[in-house]
Amino acid sequence: MARIVTTCPTTGESVPTGYRSADIDLEQSSGAWSFRCSVCQQVHAWTASEARTEATERFAA
């Protein structure tokens, strides 16, 4: 199961939301969720349209 990630609005970095793709279907979801950001420690809200699965992330080598 891939982790669901979004972008931290404070730093612009990709961060995990604490959810996995088996928990939430991004194509069918219309709600908003919140999580404590592991980068800046603030609570952020995210929607399915702002998120992506870790499998689609491209990390710099």
C-alpha distance matrix in Angstrom:
0.0 3.8 6.6 9.3 12.6 16.2 19.5 21.8 25.0 27.1 26.1 24.3 21.5 17.7 16.3 13.0 13.6 12.2 9.9 6.2 5.9 6.3 9.2 10.9 11.7 13.3 15.6 17.1 17.3 20.6 20.7 20.6 18.7 19.9 18.7 20.7 20.3 19.9 22.3 25.2 24.7 25.5 23.9 22.6 21.8 19.4 19.0 16.6 19.1 18.9 15.1 12.8 9.2 9.3 9.3 12.5 14.1 17.0 18.2 21.8 22.7
3.8 0.0 3.8 6.5 9.2 12.8 16.1 18.5 21.7 23.8 22.7 20.7 17.9 14.2 13.0 10.2 11.3 10.8 8.9 5.7 5.6 8.0 10.1 10.8 11.5 11.9 14.6 16.6 16.4 19.5 19.6 19.0 17.3 18.2 17.0 18.8 17.9 17.5 19.4 22.4 22.3 23.1 21.7 20.2 19.5 17.0 16.8 14.5 16.6 15.9 12.2 9.5 5.9 5.6 6.2 9.3 10.5 13.6 14.8 18.5 19.7
6.6 3.8 0.0 3.8 6.3 10.0 13.3 15.2 18.6 20.5 19.6 17.9 15.2 11.5 9.8 6.6 7.6 7.3 6.1 4.3 6.1 8.9 9.6 10.1 11.7 11.6 14.9 16.7 15.7 18.2 17.7 16.5 14.4 14.8 13.3 15.0 14.1 13.9 16.0 18.8 18.6 19.4 18.0 16.6 16.3 14.1 14.6 13.0 15.3 14.0 10.2 8.6 5.7 5.3 7.9 10.2 10.3 13.6 14.3 18.0 19.6
9.3 6.5 3.8 0.0 3.8 7.0 10.6 12.9 15.8 18.3 17.8 15.8 13.7 10.1 8.6 5.9 5.9 7.2 5.6 5.3 6.2 9.6 9.4 8.6 10.0 8.9 12.4 14.2 12.8 15.0 14.5 13.2 11.5 12.3 11.5 13.7 12.8 13.5 15.3 17.6 17.6 17.7 15.9 13.9 13.1 10.5 10.9 9.4 11.6 10.3 6.6 5.7 4.5 5.9 8.9 9.8 10.0 13.7 14.7 18.4 20.7
12.6 9.2 6.3 3.8 0.0 3.8 7.0 9.4 12.5 14.8 14.1 12.1 10.0 6.4 5.3 4.2 5.4 8.1 8.2 8.8 9.9 13.4 13.0 11.8 13.0 11.1 14.4 16.5 14.8 16.3 15.6 13.6 12.0 11.9 10.8 12.3 10.5 11.3 12.4 14.7 15.3 15.4 14.2 12.0 11.9 9.5 10.7 10.0 11.3 8.9 5.7 5.6 5.9 6.1 9.7 9.6 8.5 11.9 12.5 15.9 18.6
16.2 12.8 10.0 7.0 3.8 0.0 3.8 6.6 9.1 11.9 11.6 9.3 8.3 5.6 5.6 6.5 6.7 10.3 10.7 12.0 12.8 16.3 15.4 13.6 14.5 11.9 14.9 16.9 14.8 15.4 14.7 12.3 11.2 11.0 10.5 11.9 9.9 11.6 11.8 13.4 14.4 13.8 12.7 9.8 9.7 7.3 8.9 9.2 9.6 6.3 4.6 6.4 8.5 9.2 12.5 11.4 10.0 12.9 13.6 16.6 19.8
19.5 16.1 13.3 10.6 7.0 3.8 0.0 3.8 6.0 8.7 8.1 5.6 5.5 4.5 5.9 8.6 9.4 13.0 14.1 15.6 16.5 20.1 19.1 17.3 18.2 15.3 18.0 20.1 17.9 18.0 17.1 14.4 13.5 12.6 11.9 12.4 9.6 11.3 10.3 11.4 13.3 12.6 12.4 9.7 10.5 8.9 11.1 12.0 11.6 7.8 7.7 9.5 11.7 11.8 14.9 13.3 11.2 13.2 13.4 15.7 19.1
21.8 18.5 15.2 12.9 9.4 6.6 3.8 0.0 3.8 5.4 5.6 5.0 5.4 6.3 6.4 9.4 9.8 13.3 15.2 17.4 18.9 22.2 20.7 19.3 20.7 18.1 21.0 22.7 20.0 19.8 18.3 15.0 13.7 11.8 10.6 10.2 7.2 9.2 7.7 7.9 10.0 9.3 9.8 7.7 9.7 9.6 12.7 14.4 14.4 10.6 10.8 12.9 14.8 14.6 18.0 16.8 14.4 16.1 15.5 17.4 20.7
25.0 21.7 18.6 15.8 12.5 9.1 6.0 3.8 0.0 3.8 5.9 5.5 8.0 9.5 10.2 13.0 12.9 16.4 18.0 20.4 21.6 24.8 23.2 21.3 22.5 19.6 22.1 23.7 20.9 20.0 18.5 15.2 14.6 12.8 12.5 12.2 9.8 12.3 10.5 9.5 11.7 9.9 10.4 8.0 9.8 10.0 13.0 15.3 14.6 11.0 12.4 15.0 17.6 17.8 21.0 19.3 17.1 18.7 18.3 19.9 23.3
27.1 23.8 20.5 18.3 14.8 11.9 8.7 5.4 3.8 0.0 3.8 6.0 8.3 10.8 11.2 14.4 14.7 17.8 20.1 22.6 24.2 27.4 25.7 24.2 25.7 23.0 25.7 27.2 24.4 23.5 21.7 18.3 17.2 14.8 13.8 12.4 9.7 11.7 9.0 7.2 10.1 8.8 10.7 9.5 12.3 13.3 16.5 18.9 18.3 14.7 15.7 18.1 20.2 19.8 23.2 21.8 19.1 20.2 19.2 20.2 23.4
26.1 22.7 19.6 17.8 14.1 11.6 8.1 5.6 5.9 3.8 0.0 3.8 5.4 8.8 9.9 13.6 14.8 17.9 20.2 22.2 23.9 27.2 26.0 24.7 26.1 23.3 26.1 28.0 25.5 25.1 23.6 20.3 19.1 16.8 15.3 13.7 10.3 11.1 7.8 7.5 11.0 11.0 13.1 12.0 14.6 14.9 18.0 19.7 19.1 15.3 15.8 17.4 19.2 18.2 21.3 20.0 16.9 17.5 16.1 16.7 19.9
24.3 20.7 17.9 15.8 12.1 9.3 5.6 5.0 5.5 6.0 3.8 0.0 3.8 6.7 9.0 12.7 14.1 17.5 19.2 20.7 21.9 25.4 24.5 22.9 23.8 20.8 23.2 25.5 23.3 23.0 22.1 19.1 18.3 16.7 15.6 14.9 11.5 12.5 9.9 10.4 13.5 13.2 14.5 12.4 14.2 13.6 16.1 17.3 16.3 12.5 13.1 14.5 16.6 15.9 18.7 16.9 14.0 14.6 13.8 14.8 18.3
21.5 17.9 15.2 13.7 10.0 8.3 5.5 5.4 8.0 8.3 5.4 3.8 0.0 3.8 6.2 10.0 12.2 15.2 17.1 18.4 19.8 23.3 22.7 21.5 22.6 20.0 22.7 25.1 23.1 23.4 22.4 19.5 18.1 16.5 14.7 13.9 10.2 10.3 7.9 9.8 12.7 13.3 14.6 12.9 14.9 14.0 16.5 17.3 16.8 13.1 12.6 13.2 14.5 13.1 16.1 14.8 11.6 12.2 10.9 12.2 15.5
17.7 14.2 11.5 10.1 6.4 5.6 4.5 6.3 9.5 10.8 8.8 6.7 3.8 0.0 3.8 7.0 9.5 12.5 13.9 14.8 16.1 19.6 19.2 18.2 19.2 16.7 19.6 22.0 20.2 21.0 20.2 17.6 16.2 15.0 13.3 13.2 9.9 10.0 9.0 11.5 13.6 14.2 14.5 12.6 13.9 12.3 14.4 14.6 14.6 11.1 9.7 9.8 10.8 9.4 12.6 11.6 8.6 10.2 9.5 11.9 15.0
16.3 13.0 9.8 8.6 5.3 5.6 5.9 6.4 10.2 11.2 9.9 9.0 6.2 3.8 0.0 3.8 6.4 9.1 11.1 12.6 14.7 17.8 17.0 16.4 18.1 16.2 19.6 21.5 19.3 20.2 18.9 16.1 14.0 12.4 10.1 10.0 6.9 6.9 7.2 9.9 11.0 11.9 12.0 10.7 12.3 11.2 13.8 14.3 15.2 11.9 9.9 10.4 10.8 9.5 13.2 13.1 10.6 12.8 11.9 14.6 17.2
13.0 10.2 6.6 5.9 4.2 6.5 8.6 9.4 13.0 14.4 13.6 12.7 10.0 7.0 3.8 0.0 3.8 5.6 7.5 9.1 11.5 14.4 13.6 13.5 15.6 14.3 17.9 19.5 17.4 18.9 17.5 15.0 12.5 11.4 9.0 9.6 7.8 7.8 9.6 12.3 12.3 13.2 12.5 11.4 12.3 11.1 13.2 13.2 15.0 12.3 9.5 9.7 9.1 8.1 11.9 12.7 11.1 13.9 13.4 16.6 18.8
13.6 11.3 7.6 5.9 5.4 6.7 9.4 9.8 12.9 14.7 14.8 14.1 12.2 9.5 6.4 3.8 0.0 3.8 5.4 8.3 10.8 13.3 11.5 11.2 13.8 12.7 16.5 17.5 14.9 16.1 14.2 11.7 8.8 7.8 5.9 7.8 7.4 8.8 11.1 12.9 12.1 12.1 10.4 9.2 9.4 8.4 10.6 11.2 13.6 11.3 8.8 10.1 10.1 10.4 14.0 14.7 13.7 16.9 16.9 20.1 22.5
12.2 10.8 7.3 7.2 8.1 10.3 13.0 13.3 16.4 17.8 17.9 17.5 15.2 12.5 9.1 5.6 3.8 0.0 3.8 6.9 10.3 11.9 10.0 11.0 14.2 14.1 17.9 18.5 16.1 17.7 15.7 13.6 10.2 9.4 7.0 8.7 9.2 9.7 12.9 14.8 13.3 13.9 12.1 11.8 12.1 11.5 13.4 13.6 16.5 14.7 11.9 12.5 11.5 11.5 14.9 16.4 15.7 18.9 18.7 21.9 23.9
9.9 8.9 6.1 5.6 8.2 10.7 14.1 15.2 18.0 20.1 20.2 19.2 17.1 13.9 11.1 7.5 5.4 3.8 0.0 3.8 6.9 8.3 6.4 7.3 10.5 11.0 14.7 15.1 13.1 15.2 13.7 12.4 9.6 10.2 9.2 11.8 12.4 13.2 16.1 18.0 16.7 16.8 14.5 13.6 12.7 11.4 12.1 11.5 14.8 13.8 10.7 11.0 9.7 10.8 13.6 15.2 15.3 18.9 19.4 22.9 24.9
6.2 5.7 4.3 5.3 8.8 12.0 15.6 17.4 20.4 22.6 22.2 20.7 18.4 14.8 12.6 9.1 8.3 6.9 3.8 0.0 3.8 5.4 5.4 6.7 9.2 10.2 13.5 14.4 13.3 16.2 15.5 14.8 12.7 13.8 12.9 15.3 15.4 15.8 18.4 20.8 19.9 20.2 18.1 16.9 15.9 13.8 13.8 12.2 15.3 14.8 11.2 10.3 8.0 9.1 11.1 13.2 14.1 17.6 18.5 22.2 23.9
5.9 5.6 6.1 6.2 9.9 12.8 16.5 18.9 21.6 24.2 23.9 21.9 19.8 16.1 14.7 11.5 10.8 10.3 6.9 3.8 0.0 3.8 5.4 5.3 6.2 7.6 10.5 11.6 11.4 14.7 14.9 15.1 13.8 15.6 15.5 18.2 18.2 18.8 21.1 23.4 22.8 22.8 20.6 18.8 17.2 14.5 13.5 11.0 13.9 14.2 10.7 9.2 6.9 9.1 10.1 11.9 13.7 17.3 19.0 22.7 24.5
6.3 8.0 8.9 9.6 13.4 16.3 20.1 22.2 24.8 27.4 27.2 25.4 23.3 19.6 17.8 14.4 13.3 11.9 8.3 5.4 3.8 0.0 3.8 5.7 7.0 9.8 12.1 12.3 12.4 15.9 16.0 16.6 15.2 17.3 17.2 20.1 20.6 21.2 23.8 26.1 25.0 25.1 22.6 21.1 19.4 17.1 16.0 13.6 16.8 17.4 14.2 12.9 10.7 12.6 13.2 15.3 17.3 20.8 22.4 26.1 27.6
9.2 10.1 9.6 9.4 13.0 15.4 19.1 20.7 23.2 25.7 26.0 24.5 22.7 19.2 17.0 13.6 11.5 10.0 6.4 5.4 5.4 3.8 0.0 3.8 6.9 9.5 12.3 11.8 10.8 13.9 13.2 13.7 12.0 14.2 14.4 17.5 18.6 19.6 22.5 24.3 22.8 22.6 19.8 18.5 16.6 14.8 13.9 12.2 15.8 16.4 13.4 13.2 11.7 13.9 15.3 17.1 18.6 22.2 23.5 27.3 29.1
10.9 10.8 10.1 8.6 11.8 13.6 17.3 19.3 21.3 24.2 24.7 22.9 21.5 18.2 16.4 13.5 11.2 11.0 7.3 6.7 5.3 5.7 3.8 0.0 3.8 6.0 8.8 8.4 7.2 10.4 10.3 11.1 10.4 13.1 14.1 17.6 18.4 19.9 22.3 23.9 22.8 22.1 19.1 17.2 14.8 12.4 10.8 8.8 12.3 13.3 10.8 11.0 10.4 13.3 14.8 15.7 17.4 21.2 22.9 26.6 28.8
11.7 11.5 11.7 10.0 13.0 14.5 18.2 20.7 22.5 25.7 26.1 23.8 22.6 19.2 18.1 15.6 13.8 14.2 10.5 9.2 6.2 7.0 6.9 3.8 0.0 3.8 5.5 5.5 6.0 9.7 11.0 12.6 12.8 15.9 17.1 20.6 20.9 22.5 24.6 26.2 25.6 24.7 21.8 19.4 16.8 13.8 11.4 8.3 11.2 13.1 10.8 10.5 10.2 13.7 14.3 14.7 17.1 20.8 23.0 26.7 29.0
13.3 11.9 11.6 8.9 11.1 11.9 15.3 18.1 19.6 23.0 23.3 20.8 20.0 16.7 16.2 14.3 12.7 14.1 11.0 10.2 7.6 9.8 9.5 6.0 3.8 0.0 3.8 5.5 5.3 8.3 9.9 11.0 11.8 14.7 16.2 19.5 19.4 21.3 22.8 24.3 24.1 23.0 20.3 17.4 14.7 11.3 8.6 5.1 7.5 9.5 7.6 7.7 8.7 12.4 13.3 12.8 15.0 18.6 21.0 24.6 27.2
15.6 14.6 14.9 12.4 14.4 14.9 18.0 21.0 22.1 25.7 26.1 23.2 22.7 19.6 19.6 17.9 16.5 17.9 14.7 13.5 10.5 12.1 12.3 8.8 5.5 3.8 0.0 3.8 5.9 8.6 11.4 13.3 14.8 18.0 19.8 23.1 23.0 24.9 26.2 27.6 27.6 26.3 23.6 20.6 17.6 14.2 10.9 7.3 8.4 11.4 10.3 10.1 11.3 15.0 15.2 14.3 17.0 20.3 23.1 26.6 29.2
17.1 16.6 16.7 14.2 16.5 16.9 20.1 22.7 23.7 27.2 28.0 25.5 25.1 22.0 21.5 19.5 17.5 18.5 15.1 14.4 11.6 12.3 11.8 8.4 5.5 5.5 3.8 0.0 3.8 6.7 9.6 12.4 14.1 17.7 19.9 23.5 23.9 26.1 27.8 28.9 28.4 26.9 23.8 21.0 17.7 14.7 11.2 8.4 10.2 13.4 12.6 13.0 14.1 17.8 18.3 17.7 20.2 23.7 26.4 29.9 32.5
17.3 16.4 15.7 12.8 14.8 14.8 17.9 20.0 20.9 24.4 25.5 23.3 23.1 20.2 19.3 17.4 14.9 16.1 13.1 13.3 11.4 12.4 10.8 7.2 6.0 5.3 5.9 3.8 0.0 3.8 5.9 8.6 10.4 14.1 16.5 20.2 20.9 23.4 25.1 25.9 25.2 23.5 20.3 17.5 14.1 11.4 8.1 6.1 8.7 11.4 10.8 12.3 13.7 17.3 18.5 18.0 19.9 23.5 25.8 29.3 32.0
20.6 19.5 18.2 15.0 16.3 15.4 18.0 19.8 20.0 23.5 25.1 23.0 23.4 21.0 20.2 18.9 16.1 17.7 15.2 16.2 14.7 15.9 13.9 10.4 9.7 8.3 8.6 6.7 3.8 0.0 3.8 7.0 10.0 13.6 16.6 20.3 21.1 24.0 25.4 25.7 25.1 22.8 19.5 16.6 12.9 10.6 7.1 6.6 8.4 11.1 11.8 14.1 16.2 19.7 21.2 20.3 21.8 25.3 27.4 30.7 33.8
20.7 19.6 17.7 14.5 15.6 14.7 17.1 18.3 18.5 21.7 23.6 22.1 22.4 20.2 18.9 17.5 14.2 15.7 13.7 15.5 14.9 16.0 13.2 10.3 11.0 9.9 11.4 9.6 5.9 3.8 0.0 3.8 6.8 10.4 13.7 17.3 18.6 21.7 23.4 23.3 22.3 19.9 16.4 13.9 10.2 8.7 6.3 7.4 9.9 11.4 12.0 14.8 16.7 19.8 21.9 21.3 22.3 25.9 27.5 30.8 33.8
20.6 19.0 16.5 13.2 13.6 12.3 14.4 15.0 15.2 18.3 20.3 19.1 19.5 17.6 16.1 15.0 11.7 13.6 12.4 14.8 15.1 16.6 13.7 11.1 12.6 11.0 13.3 12.4 8.6 7.0 3.8 0.0 3.8 6.9 10.4 13.9 15.2 18.4 19.9 19.7 18.7 16.2 12.7 10.1 6.4 5.6 4.6 7.4 9.7 10.0 10.6 13.9 16.0 18.6 21.3 20.6 21.0 24.4 25.7 28.8 31.9
18.7 17.3 14.4 11.5 12.0 11.2 13.5 13.7 14.6 17.2 19.1 18.3 18.1 16.2 14.0 12.5 8.8 10.2 9.6 12.7 13.8 15.2 12.0 10.4 12.8 11.8 14.8 14.1 10.4 10.0 6.8 3.8 0.0 3.8 7.0 10.6 12.3 15.4 17.4 17.3 15.9 13.8 10.2 8.3 5.4 5.5 6.5 8.8 11.7 11.0 10.7 13.6 15.1 17.2 20.2 20.1 20.1 23.6 24.4 27.5 30.4
19.9 18.2 14.8 12.3 11.9 11.0 12.6 11.8 12.8 14.8 16.8 16.7 16.5 15.0 12.4 11.4 7.8 9.4 10.2 13.8 15.6 17.3 14.2 13.1 15.9 14.7 18.0 17.7 14.1 13.6 10.4 6.9 3.8 0.0 3.8 7.1 9.2 12.5 14.5 14.0 12.3 10.2 6.6 5.5 4.2 6.2 8.8 11.5 14.0 12.3 11.9 14.9 16.2 17.6 21.0 21.0 20.4 23.6 23.8 26.7 29.5
18.7 17.0 13.3 11.5 10.8 10.5 11.9 10.6 12.5 13.8 15.3 15.6 14.7 13.3 10.1 9.0 5.9 7.0 9.2 12.9 15.5 17.2 14.4 14.1 17.1 16.2 19.8 19.9 16.5 16.6 13.7 10.4 7.0 3.8 0.0 3.8 6.1 9.0 11.5 11.5 9.4 8.3 5.5 5.7 6.6 8.3 11.4 13.5 15.9 13.7 12.6 15.0 15.7 16.3 19.9 20.3 19.2 22.2 21.9 24.7 27.2
20.7 18.8 15.0 13.7 12.3 11.9 12.4 10.2 12.2 12.4 13.7 14.9 13.9 13.2 10.0 9.6 7.8 8.7 11.8 15.3 18.2 20.1 17.5 17.6 20.6 19.5 23.1 23.5 20.2 20.3 17.3 13.9 10.6 7.1 3.8 0.0 3.8 6.4 8.9 8.5 5.8 5.6 4.3 6.4 9.0 11.1 14.5 16.7 18.8 16.0 15.0 17.2 17.8 17.6 21.4 21.9 20.1 22.7 21.8 24.2 26.6
20.3 17.9 14.1 12.8 10.5 9.9 9.6 7.2 9.8 9.7 10.3 11.5 10.2 9.9 6.9 7.8 7.4 9.2 12.4 15.4 18.2 20.6 18.6 18.4 20.9 19.4 23.0 23.9 20.9 21.1 18.6 15.2 12.3 9.2 6.1 3.8 0.0 3.8 5.4 5.8 4.8 5.5 6.0 6.7 9.8 11.1 14.6 16.6 18.0 14.8 13.8 15.7 16.3 15.7 19.5 19.7 17.5 19.7 18.5 20.7 23.2
19.9 17.5 13.9 13.5 11.3 11.6 11.3 9.2 12.3 11.7 11.1 12.5 10.3 10.0 6.9 7.8 8.8 9.7 13.2 15.8 18.8 21.2 19.6 19.9 22.5 21.3 24.9 26.1 23.4 24.0 21.7 18.4 15.4 12.5 9.0 6.4 3.8 0.0 3.8 6.1 5.5 8.2 9.5 10.5 13.4 14.3 17.7 19.1 20.6 17.3 15.7 16.8 16.8 15.4 19.1 19.7 17.1 18.9 17.2 19.1 21.1
22.3 19.4 16.0 15.3 12.4 11.8 10.3 7.7 10.5 9.0 7.8 9.9 7.9 9.0 7.2 9.6 11.1 12.9 16.1 18.4 21.1 23.8 22.5 22.3 24.6 22.8 26.2 27.8 25.1 25.4 23.4 19.9 17.4 14.5 11.5 8.9 5.4 3.8 0.0 3.8 5.8 8.3 10.6 11.2 14.4 15.2 18.6 20.1 21.0 17.4 16.3 17.5 17.9 16.3 19.9 20.0 17.0 18.2 16.1 17.5 19.8
25.2 22.4 18.8 17.6 14.7 13.4 11.4 7.9 9.5 7.2 7.5 10.4 9.8 11.5 9.9 12.3 12.9 14.8 18.0 20.8 23.4 26.1 24.3 23.9 26.2 24.3 27.6 28.9 25.9 25.7 23.3 19.7 17.3 14.0 11.5 8.5 5.8 6.1 3.8 0.0 3.8 5.6 8.8 9.9 13.6 15.2 18.8 21.0 21.7 18.1 17.7 19.6 20.5 19.4 23.0 22.8 19.9 21.2 19.4 20.6 23.1
24.7 22.3 18.6 17.6 15.3 14.4 13.3 10.0 11.7 10.1 11.0 13.5 12.7 13.6 11.0 12.3 12.1 13.3 16.7 19.9 22.8 25.0 22.8 22.8 25.6 24.1 27.6 28.4 25.2 25.1 22.3 18.7 15.9 12.3 9.4 5.8 4.8 5.5 5.8 3.8 0.0 3.8 6.7 9.2 12.8 15.0 18.7 21.0 22.3 19.0 18.4 20.4 21.0 20.2 23.9 24.1 21.6 23.4 21.7 23.3 25.6
25.5 23.1 19.4 17.7 15.4 13.8 12.6 9.3 9.9 8.8 11.0 13.2 13.3 14.2 11.9 13.2 12.1 13.9 16.8 20.2 22.8 25.1 22.6 22.1 24.7 23.0 26.3 26.9 23.5 22.8 19.9 16.2 13.8 10.2 8.3 5.6 5.5 8.2 8.3 5.6 3.8 0.0 3.8 6.3 10.0 12.7 16.5 19.3 20.5 17.3 17.3 19.9 21.2 20.9 24.7 24.5 22.3 24.3 23.1 24.9 27.5
23.9 21.7 18.0 15.9 14.2 12.7 12.4 9.8 10.4 10.7 13.1 14.5 14.6 14.5 12.0 12.5 10.4 12.1 14.5 18.1 20.6 22.6 19.8 19.1 21.8 20.3 23.6 23.8 20.3 19.5 16.4 12.7 10.2 6.6 5.5 4.3 6.0 9.5 10.6 8.8 6.7 3.8 0.0 3.8 6.9 10.0 13.7 16.7 18.2 15.5 15.5 18.4 19.7 20.1 23.8 23.7 22.0 24.5 23.8 26.0 28.8
22.6 20.2 16.6 13.9 12.0 9.8 9.7 7.7 8.0 9.5 12.0 12.4 12.9 12.6 10.7 11.4 9.2 11.8 13.6 16.9 18.8 21.1 18.5 17.2 19.4 17.4 20.6 21.0 17.5 16.6 13.9 10.1 8.3 5.5 5.7 6.4 6.7 10.5 11.2 9.9 9.2 6.3 3.8 0.0 3.8 6.6 10.3 13.4 14.6 11.8 12.3 15.5 17.3 18.1 21.7 21.1 19.6 22.3 22.1 24.4 27.5
21.8 19.5 16.3 13.1 11.9 9.7 10.5 9.7 9.8 12.3 14.6 14.2 14.9 13.9 12.3 12.3 9.4 12.1 12.7 15.9 17.2 19.4 16.6 14.8 16.8 14.7 17.6 17.7 14.1 12.9 10.2 6.4 5.4 4.2 6.6 9.0 9.8 13.4 14.4 13.6 12.8 10.0 6.9 3.8 0.0 3.8 7.1 10.5 11.9 9.9 10.7 14.2 16.3 17.9 21.2 20.5 19.7 22.6 23.1 25.7 28.9
19.4 17.0 14.1 10.5 9.5 7.3 8.9 9.6 10.0 13.3 14.9 13.6 14.0 12.3 11.2 11.1 8.4 11.5 11.4 13.8 14.5 17.1 14.8 12.4 13.8 11.3 14.2 14.7 11.4 10.6 8.7 5.6 5.5 6.2 8.3 11.1 11.1 14.3 15.2 15.2 15.0 12.7 10.0 6.6 3.8 0.0 3.8 6.9 8.3 6.3 7.1 10.7 13.2 15.2 18.2 17.2 16.8 20.0 20.9 23.8 27.0
19.0 16.8 14.6 10.9 10.7 8.9 11.1 12.7 13.0 16.5 18.0 16.1 16.5 14.4 13.8 13.2 10.6 13.4 12.1 13.8 13.5 16.0 13.9 10.8 11.4 8.6 10.9 11.2 8.1 7.1 6.3 4.6 6.5 8.8 11.4 14.5 14.6 17.7 18.6 18.8 18.7 16.5 13.7 10.3 7.1 3.8 0.0 3.8 5.4 5.4 6.5 10.0 12.7 15.5 17.9 16.7 17.1 20.4 22.0 25.1 28.3
16.6 14.5 13.0 9.4 10.0 9.2 12.0 14.4 15.3 18.9 19.7 17.3 17.3 14.6 14.3 13.2 11.2 13.6 11.5 12.2 11.0 13.6 12.2 8.8 8.3 5.1 7.3 8.4 6.1 6.6 7.4 7.4 8.8 11.5 13.5 16.7 16.6 19.1 20.1 21.0 21.0 19.3 16.7 13.4 10.5 6.9 3.8 0.0 3.8 5.4 5.1 7.6 10.2 13.5 15.3 14.2 15.3 18.8 20.8 24.1 27.1
19.1 16.6 15.3 11.6 11.3 9.6 11.6 14.4 14.6 18.3 19.1 16.3 16.8 14.6 15.2 15.0 13.6 16.5 14.8 15.3 13.9 16.8 15.8 12.3 11.2 7.5 8.4 10.2 8.7 8.4 9.9 9.7 11.7 14.0 15.9 18.8 18.0 20.6 21.0 21.7 22.3 20.5 18.2 14.6 11.9 8.3 5.4 3.8 0.0 3.8 5.7 8.0 11.4 14.5 16.1 14.0 15.0 18.1 20.4 23.4 26.7
18.9 15.9 14.0 10.3 8.9 6.3 7.8 10.6 11.0 14.7 15.3 12.5 13.1 11.1 11.9 12.3 11.3 14.7 13.8 14.8 14.2 17.4 16.4 13.3 13.1 9.5 11.4 13.4 11.4 11.1 11.4 10.0 11.0 12.3 13.7 16.0 14.8 17.3 17.4 18.1 19.0 17.3 15.5 11.8 9.9 6.3 5.4 5.4 3.8 0.0 3.8 7.0 10.6 13.0 15.2 13.1 13.1 16.0 17.8 20.7 24.1
15.1 12.2 10.2 6.6 5.7 4.6 7.7 10.8 12.4 15.7 15.8 13.1 12.6 9.7 9.9 9.5 8.8 11.9 10.7 11.2 10.7 14.2 13.4 10.8 10.8 7.6 10.3 12.6 10.8 11.8 12.0 10.6 10.7 11.9 12.6 15.0 13.8 15.7 16.3 17.7 18.4 17.3 15.5 12.3 10.7 7.1 6.5 5.1 5.7 3.8 0.0 3.8 7.0 9.5 11.8 10.4 10.6 14.0 15.8 19.0 22.1
12.8 9.5 8.6 5.7 5.6 6.4 9.5 12.9 15.0 18.1 17.4 14.5 13.2 9.8 10.4 9.7 10.1 12.5 11.0 10.3 9.2 12.9 13.2 11.0 10.5 7.7 10.1 13.0 12.3 14.1 14.8 13.9 13.6 14.9 15.0 17.2 15.7 16.8 17.5 19.6 20.4 19.9 18.4 15.5 14.2 10.7 10.0 7.6 8.0 7.0 3.8 0.0 3.8 6.5 8.2 6.8 7.7 11.3 13.5 17.0 19.8
9.2 5.9 5.7 4.5 5.9 8.5 11.7 14.8 17.6 20.2 19.2 16.6 14.5 10.8 10.8 9.1 10.1 11.5 9.7 8.0 6.9 10.7 11.7 10.4 10.2 8.7 11.3 14.1 13.7 16.2 16.7 16.0 15.1 16.2 15.7 17.8 16.3 16.8 17.9 20.5 21.0 21.2 19.7 17.3 16.3 13.2 12.7 10.2 11.4 10.6 7.0 3.8 0.0 3.8 5.3 5.6 7.0 10.8 12.8 16.5 18.8
9.3 5.6 5.3 5.9 6.1 9.2 11.8 14.6 17.8 19.8 18.2 15.9 13.1 9.4 9.5 8.1 10.4 11.5 10.8 9.1 9.1 12.6 13.9 13.3 13.7 12.4 15.0 17.8 17.3 19.7 19.8 18.6 17.2 17.6 16.3 17.6 15.7 15.4 16.3 19.4 20.2 20.9 20.1 18.1 17.9 15.2 15.5 13.5 14.5 13.0 9.5 6.5 3.8 0.0 3.8 5.3 5.1 8.5 9.8 13.6 15.5
9.3 6.2 7.9 8.9 9.7 12.5 14.9 18.0 21.0 23.2 21.3 18.7 16.1 12.6 13.2 11.9 14.0 14.9 13.6 11.1 10.1 13.2 15.3 14.8 14.3 13.3 15.2 18.3 18.5 21.2 21.9 21.3 20.2 21.0 19.9 21.4 19.5 19.1 19.9 23.0 23.9 24.7 23.8 21.7 21.2 18.2 17.9 15.3 16.1 15.2 11.8 8.2 5.3 3.8 0.0 3.8 5.6 8.2 10.4 14.0 15.4
12.5 9.3 10.2 9.8 9.6 11.4 13.3 16.8 19.3 21.8 20.0 16.9 14.8 11.6 13.1 12.7 14.7 16.4 15.2 13.2 11.9 15.3 17.1 15.7 14.7 12.8 14.3 17.7 18.0 20.3 21.3 20.6 20.1 21.0 20.3 21.9 19.7 19.7 20.0 22.8 24.1 24.5 23.7 21.1 20.5 17.2 16.7 14.2 14.0 13.1 10.4 6.8 5.6 5.3 3.8 0.0 3.8 6.5 9.6 13.1 15.2
14.1 10.5 10.3 10.0 8.5 10.0 11.2 14.4 17.1 19.1 16.9 14.0 11.6 8.6 10.6 11.1 13.7 15.7 15.3 14.1 13.7 17.3 18.6 17.4 17.1 15.0 17.0 20.2 19.9 21.8 22.3 21.0 20.1 20.4 19.2 20.1 17.5 17.1 17.0 19.9 21.6 22.3 22.0 19.6 19.7 16.8 17.1 15.3 15.0 13.1 10.6 7.7 7.0 5.1 5.6 3.8 0.0 3.8 6.2 9.8 12.3
17.0 13.6 13.6 13.7 11.9 12.9 13.2 16.1 18.7 20.2 17.5 14.6 12.2 10.2 12.8 13.9 16.9 18.9 18.9 17.6 17.3 20.8 22.2 21.2 20.8 18.6 20.3 23.7 23.5 25.3 25.9 24.4 23.6 23.6 22.2 22.7 19.7 18.9 18.2 21.2 23.4 24.3 24.5 22.3 22.6 20.0 20.4 18.8 18.1 16.0 14.0 11.3 10.8 8.5 8.2 6.5 3.8 0.0 3.8 6.6 9.1
18.2 14.8 14.3 14.7 12.5 13.6 13.4 15.5 18.3 19.2 16.1 13.8 10.9 9.5 11.9 13.4 16.9 18.7 19.4 18.5 19.0 22.4 23.5 22.9 23.0 21.0 23.1 26.4 25.8 27.4 27.5 25.7 24.4 23.8 21.9 21.8 18.5 17.2 16.1 19.4 21.7 23.1 23.8 22.1 23.1 20.9 22.0 20.8 20.4 17.8 15.8 13.5 12.8 9.8 10.4 9.6 6.2 3.8 0.0 3.8 6.4
21.8 18.5 18.0 18.4 15.9 16.6 15.7 17.4 19.9 20.2 16.7 14.8 12.2 11.9 14.6 16.6 20.1 21.9 22.9 22.2 22.7 26.1 27.3 26.6 26.7 24.6 26.6 29.9 29.3 30.7 30.8 28.8 27.5 26.7 24.7 24.2 20.7 19.1 17.5 20.6 23.3 24.9 26.0 24.4 25.7 23.8 25.1 24.1 23.4 20.7 19.0 17.0 16.5 13.6 14.0 13.1 9.8 6.6 3.8 0.0 3.8
22.7 19.7 19.6 20.7 18.6 19.8 19.1 20.7 23.3 23.4 19.9 18.3 15.5 15.0 17.2 18.8 22.5 23.9 24.9 23.9 24.5 27.6 29.1 28.8 29.0 27.2 29.2 32.5 32.0 33.8 33.8 31.9 30.4 29.5 27.2 26.6 23.2 21.1 19.8 23.1 25.6 27.5 28.8 27.5 28.9 27.0 28.3 27.1 26.7 24.1 22.1 19.8 18.8 15.5 15.4 15.2 12.3 9.1 6.4 3.8 0.0
